Amino acid sequence: MRWPPRWMGVVFAAALLAWGYPESPRFTTSEPPVSLQPKPWILNLPGAPARALELAGSTVFVKAPWQVDLVSYNTTVGQPLPEYYFTLNLDPEAGASLAGFTFEQIRGVDRQFPFLVERTRAFLGRPRREGRPVPVQARFNNDTRTMTLEFPEPIPPGSTVTVSVVPWTNPIQSDTYLFQVVAFPAGADPLGSPVGVGTLRIYENTYW
């Protein structure tokens, strides 16, 4: 006798027709639905729009300027009306435009040489490779030896900006003069970021 008998196959087929095929098992997942909101890291990708970052109500840079270049082409003691060029580079991902910066004399024998604030000017680019001029406002506090520079039209991320300041004369004593620079982002209650120290070396006049 053949096993299984043919009549058992007939009975099994009839049962499937009557009761239907068993359902496939269903799997569930506890994962949350996919969010369509952009992830924070996407905002930092190259080419993403700059967004000012606020911490406790204060505006800060995402990537602050980290270096200042200070150049002068007149570095002899007592030279009249020299120009000191302060240049800052803004990272494309700075997260905020540059509203302005300050510099403070923190080293140098002569602490009396004044500045002609009305001669202050600013431009995009670097000294001797000047781009378009940009508006700038300046004020100088001789007691603290601090110059405050403000851009009515903030400088956007990815730019290089230079400010030229003009003292009446160079310091009358040779020395290495250091200026601490602090940058401020455009936005509500901006929080300054130390940029670095600009170095200016003033030499004796060897022709006298």
PLY file of the C-alpha trace (Angstrom):
ply
format ascii 1.0
element vertex 208
property float x
property float y
property float z
element edge 207
property int vertex1
property int vertex2
end_header
0.00 0.00 0.00
1.43 3.43 -1.00
1.99 5.95 1.81
0.39 8.40 2.13
-2.79 7.05 0.52
-4.23 9.08 -2.36
-7.43 9.75 -0.43
-5.52 11.75 2.22
-4.27 14.20 -0.41
-7.81 14.69 -1.62
-9.00 15.42 1.93
-6.14 17.90 2.54
-6.88 19.79 -0.69
-10.57 19.99 0.22
-9.65 21.41 3.64
-7.50 24.15 2.06
-10.34 25.17 -0.22
-12.77 25.30 2.70
-10.59 27.08 5.26
-8.19 29.06 3.03
-4.39 29.28 3.17
-2.87 30.30 6.48
-1.90 33.98 6.66
1.76 34.93 6.43
3.17 36.14 9.73
3.08 39.96 10.17
6.05 41.77 11.62
5.72 45.04 13.54
8.35 47.64 14.30
8.68 50.11 17.13
10.72 52.61 15.07
9.26 56.14 15.01
8.03 57.55 11.70
10.63 59.20 9.50
10.95 62.93 10.17
11.04 65.28 7.23
12.79 67.99 9.26
16.44 68.62 8.25
18.98 67.11 10.60
21.31 69.53 12.43
24.38 68.14 10.67
22.83 68.89 7.28
22.91 72.61 8.09
26.71 72.44 8.36
27.28 70.90 4.94
29.17 73.08 2.41
26.75 75.24 0.51
24.06 75.18 3.20
22.72 78.65 4.06
24.43 80.41 6.98
22.31 80.62 10.10
23.07 82.76 13.13
23.43 80.66 16.26
21.95 81.93 19.49
22.91 80.69 22.95
20.90 81.95 25.91
19.75 84.89 23.80
23.26 85.84 22.59
24.40 85.55 18.97
27.64 83.60 18.46
29.74 82.43 15.55
29.52 78.78 14.55
33.07 79.09 13.19
34.64 82.32 14.38
37.55 84.05 12.64
40.72 82.62 14.18
43.51 84.75 12.75
44.23 88.43 12.16
46.88 89.79 9.81
48.35 93.18 10.71
50.47 94.90 8.05
52.04 98.33 7.74
54.37 99.56 5.00
55.67 102.42 7.18
57.43 101.03 10.24
59.96 103.68 11.29
59.56 105.56 14.56
57.71 108.85 14.25
56.64 108.45 10.61
53.56 110.62 10.00
50.21 109.24 8.92
51.09 105.56 8.44
48.36 103.02 7.67
47.85 99.92 9.77
45.90 97.22 7.92
43.91 94.70 9.97
42.67 91.77 7.82
40.17 89.10 8.91
38.97 86.03 7.01
35.41 84.80 7.61
34.82 81.09 7.25
32.05 80.20 4.74
30.42 78.29 7.61
30.83 81.13 10.12
27.12 80.97 10.86
26.78 84.76 11.13
28.00 87.88 9.38
30.70 90.07 10.90
29.22 93.11 12.63
32.59 94.53 13.65
35.67 94.00 15.75
37.84 95.69 18.33
41.58 95.84 18.79
43.38 96.74 22.00
47.03 97.60 22.42
48.38 95.07 24.92
52.10 95.63 24.42
54.41 98.44 23.33
56.42 101.13 25.09
54.58 104.08 23.56
50.97 104.17 24.75
50.20 107.74 23.73
50.15 107.80 19.91
46.59 108.80 18.86
44.53 107.70 15.86
42.69 109.79 13.28
39.38 107.94 13.37
37.99 110.00 10.49
40.68 108.49 8.22
39.53 104.93 8.93
38.38 102.98 5.89
37.50 99.37 5.00
37.39 97.22 1.89
37.00 93.61 0.79
40.25 91.85 0.04
43.77 92.50 1.26
46.22 95.41 1.25
47.44 96.22 -2.27
44.76 93.86 -3.61
41.79 95.98 -2.62
38.26 95.07 -3.60
35.18 97.22 -3.23
35.02 99.60 -0.25
32.62 98.83 2.60
31.19 101.31 5.13
32.86 101.35 8.54
32.48 103.40 11.69
35.31 103.85 14.18
35.88 105.22 17.65
39.01 105.16 19.80
39.38 105.15 23.57
42.86 106.37 24.44
42.51 105.43 28.11
42.06 101.74 27.30
43.97 101.92 23.98
41.00 100.27 22.27
39.64 100.91 18.78
36.05 99.85 18.06
35.13 99.21 14.41
31.55 98.60 13.26
30.18 97.66 9.84
26.74 99.22 9.14
26.44 96.55 6.43
27.73 93.37 8.12
30.35 91.37 6.22
28.94 88.01 5.03
30.57 84.62 5.70
33.24 83.58 3.23
34.57 87.15 2.85
37.96 88.68 3.52
37.78 92.19 4.93
40.51 94.71 5.71
40.27 97.84 7.85
42.89 100.58 7.55
43.46 102.78 10.61
45.71 105.83 10.61
47.57 107.21 13.63
48.97 110.74 13.62
52.44 109.21 13.68
54.07 105.90 14.36
55.10 105.32 17.98
58.13 107.41 18.90
59.90 104.45 20.50
60.93 101.30 18.69
59.37 98.13 20.03
57.14 95.19 19.14
53.54 96.41 19.48
50.79 93.86 20.02
47.05 94.34 19.48
44.43 91.88 20.75
41.51 91.49 18.30
37.96 90.43 19.19
35.29 89.84 16.49
31.54 90.29 16.95
28.78 88.54 14.96
25.75 90.34 13.57
22.66 89.59 15.64
20.99 90.13 18.96
23.31 90.60 21.96
26.45 89.48 20.07
29.09 87.55 21.98
32.64 88.47 20.99
35.16 85.84 19.91
38.90 86.38 20.41
40.57 86.24 17.01
44.24 86.57 17.82
47.00 89.09 18.26
48.28 91.42 15.54
52.00 92.17 15.64
53.52 95.49 14.54
57.27 96.03 14.73
58.46 99.63 14.82
62.15 100.26 14.08
64.64 103.03 14.77
65.42 105.38 11.90
68.84 104.22 10.76
69.23 107.19 8.38
69.53 109.83 11.09
0 1
1 2
2 3
3 4
4 5
5 6
6 7
7 8
8 9
9 10
10 11
11 12
12 13
13 14
14 15
15 16
16 17
17 18
18 19
19 20
20 21
21 22
22 23
23 24
24 25
25 26
26 27
27 28
28 29
29 30
30 31
31 32
32 33
33 34
34 35
35 36
36 37
37 38
38 39
39 40
40 41
41 42
42 43
43 44
44 45
45 46
46 47
47 48
48 49
49 50
50 51
51 52
52 53
53 54
54 55
55 56
56 57
57 58
58 59
59 60
60 61
61 62
62 63
63 64
64 65
65 66
66 67
67 68
68 69
69 70
70 71
71 72
72 73
73 74
74 75
75 76
76 77
77 78
78 79
79 80
80 81
81 82
82 83
83 84
84 85
85 86
86 87
87 88
88 89
89 90
90 91
91 92
92 93
93 94
94 95
95 96
96 97
97 98
98 99
99 100
100 101
101 102
102 103
103 104
104 105
105 106
106 107
107 108
108 109
109 110
110 111
111 112
112 113
113 114
114 115
115 116
116 117
117 118
118 119
119 120
120 121
121 122
122 123
123 124
124 125
125 126
126 127
127 128
128 129
129 130
130 131
131 132
132 133
133 134
134 135
135 136
136 137
137 138
138 139
139 140
140 141
141 142
142 143
143 144
144 145
145 146
146 147
147 148
148 149
149 150
150 151
151 152
152 153
153 154
154 155
155 156
156 157
157 158
158 159
159 160
160 161
161 162
162 163
163 164
164 165
165 166
166 167
167 168
168 169
169 170
170 171
171 172
172 173
173 174
174 175
175 176
176 177
177 178
178 179
179 180
180 181
181 182
182 183
183 184
184 185
185 186
186 187
187 188
188 189
189 190
190 191
191 192
192 193
193 194
194 195
195 196
196 197
197 198
198 199
199 200
200 201
201 202
202 203
203 204
204 205
205 206
206 207
